[in-house]
């Protein structure tokens, strides 16, 4: 019950922050005002399994879409814990459609290396390799600080 309360507080703070940022973004007129990359910049949302995009990141994704950023999703599992992977994949694509992310910008990794199982800890080196490979292939924009660290 305590976890649920903390989750509710987290979501409330997240929504409040998003609404405040949205209001400020409406008042700004140029890319320099926002401090964000310009129209057409590519952003990558990395999630563990389907439904994370909606449960945790919907306000952020909608805000980026409103700023005309090209958002892509990299999902590390199919959500197959209850043998519903195919259903969960379809749900992810439908959710992304609502969030204005076309199927061509959604990648779902279906690998034994990343099972949807709370009892399995993923190898961080494999996660990092898969993530970097996807960033290179998708031409995702990295901020200046990240570019230096990855190089």
HELIX and SHEET records of a PDB file:
HELIX    1   1 UNK A    2  UNK A   27  1                                  26    
HELIX    2   2 UNK A   31  UNK A   34  1                                   4    
HELIX    3   3 UNK A   52  UNK A   55  1                                   4    
HELIX    4   4 UNK A   58  UNK A   66  1                                   9    
HELIX    5   5 UNK A   85  UNK A   98  1                                  14    
HELIX    6   6 UNK A  103  UNK A  105  5                                   3    
HELIX    7   7 UNK A  112  UNK A  114  5                                   3    
HELIX    8   8 UNK A  124  UNK A  138  1                                  15    
HELIX    9   9 UNK A  144  UNK A  150  1                                   7    
SHEET    1   A 3 UNK A  42  UNK A  47  0                                        
SHEET    2   A 3 UNK A  70  UNK A  75  1                                        
SHEET    3   A 3 UNK A 106  UNK A 108  1                                        
END                                                                             
